[in-house]
Amino acid sequence: MREKPLRVSGKKRKYAGNALCYAAGYLLLILTVFIIIVCNDVSGWKRFFEEHYTNVIFIVVSVFFLVAIVYCYYFFEDREFLLKPINTVLVFALILISTALCFVFGRFVSVYARPFALFALLCMFLLNRKSALFLNFIFSLFLFIIDMYTNMYTHAETGAYVTAELTADVFATLMLGFVSGTLAVFLAERIKTRLGLLITGVIIALPTCLVVILLKLPDIVGSGWLDYLEPIGWRALGSVLSAVLALAIMPVLEATFNRLTSFRLRELTSSSAPLLDKLKKDAPGTFNHSLIVAQLAESCSLAIGENAELARAAAYYHDVGKLKQPDCFTENQSGYNVHDELTPELSADIIRSHAVEGYDLLIKAHLPRIIADVAREHHGTLPIKYFYEKASRLSGGEADIKDFTYFGPTPRTKIAAIIMIADAAEAATRALKDRSPESVERTVRSIIEERMDLGQFADCDITMKELSTIKETLVDALSGVHHHRVTYPSIRFNRDRKAVEEKKDE
């Protein structure tokens, strides 16, 4: 009864700590606005504050409301996001980087050359689609406020600061930022390659150029076509530039914040990835087993609407802890079994330690935490039956089940639960003599039911319907992987394609 208040109190402290992160982020945004004002007029920025202090007050209050809205959004829509301060740091880092780049291009090139879609693209790949759509709207308003209330110029005669007129260039910030970012999010949702991201930049250019045409349409009368086409050209360049900059910046942010993107997942699942290459050389049996589990996990994830690429990557690495003692695991043995010379307790300790050692190895290699968690959770708190039965037989039934149980924790995500089931199903099906669909179905059903009885799915929100879908998917896949093959006749041909040896019993 005492644990609940402590847990709630701990969450409250995290929320309070994250509120401080938002306060720090707010101050950084205000500092950014101050730097922009100074850069607009290095010699006379003090006069700007003296003559337009009301604008400064409006900016300070408006930015505060924007930051407060972002905090409220996550507090009411995704509180788990607020529990990790690194997420808040990432959000403000994206805003600051994107603002700085938009200012540089707007100041020294053209307002239409700004990489408006950059922020939305980075949010899409480093956070998620829902956050990207919301934050892009906030970012567009932030840029609009900067343009509207810091875009001052010195009057030619009096030398005093005056507010810039409400030209199409000022409204372009709001409209182009919103349109470019929103289109970028929807177009980039299914992008899997870097070339696809570049193509997205080109596609975004088309509708945003149309926006520029509509904004500049009143100015076409009395102006040259070259002046009219120039902003359209800059806008096309800005759209492509958004994709190029996203490709350049994303790897740095991936490494700094340890985030997963579709690009990084593909790199992690490449056979040339360091840990996978080592697994392939030092534990080939485990590597081949992981490949099959990855295929199964990917199919199951697709069937229930989970991230299939993440499931595949996590499955590749789920048994990487076996690298410490690969010869102690059956799939890597060739005749000699080291466990024949060990006590059941020591054997069980070696086997169950591979989950924890895999987690430590993945964290040390700076792989994403979610992949490391799957390596630790994929056996949950299940007992190691073989060595428990052996110890019970040798001790006359005195063996303690706790000494033959995995350390846990149990799966906390649906992907971890999928890999737990797929891992056991692949191994159990491989050992079957009868691999008919009926036999495979009984085996997979038994595996799922046993884990349900032992409470292995209590910490993840997987449903009975999803478990049923996973079972059906595994039965279909495993029946194909381990299907029966015909016995080939032992006939060998020479170079003249004449049979020189035939099966004796035919």
Helices and strands as residue ranges (DSSP letters): H 3-40, H 45-51, H 53-77, H 79-82, H 85-108, G 111-113, H 117-126, H 129-150, E 152-154, E 161-163, H 168-188, H 194-216, G 217-219, H 225-257, H 262-268, H 274-282, H 284-304, H 308-317, G 320-323, G 326-328, G 330-332, G 338-341, H 344-364, H 369-377, H 385-395, G 401-404, H 414-430, H 437-453, H 464-481, E 492-493, E 499-501
